[in-house]
Amino acid sequence: MKTKEIIESSTDELLTKRRDLRQERLHLRLQQQSGQLEQPSRLRLLRRDVARIETVLSQRAKETEKK
């Protein structure tokens, strides 16, 4: 997910996307533990996407505090 897409998304969409990505990451970690994970690099991408979303959400929260 690109940063531009994240910035243009609404807060509700970001919260939903973050929840979905975390859930997918959990399933991939379970697959990794059982030795069935086909794309280990997907875990890294998910972690980074979640971090990007959380960064944008925290920036928005700070902006609303200033107002």
Secondary structure, DSSP 4 states (H G I P E B T S, - for coil): --HHHHHHS-HHHHHHHHHHHHHHHHHHHHHHHHT--S-THHHHHHHHHHHHHHHHHHHHHHHHHH-
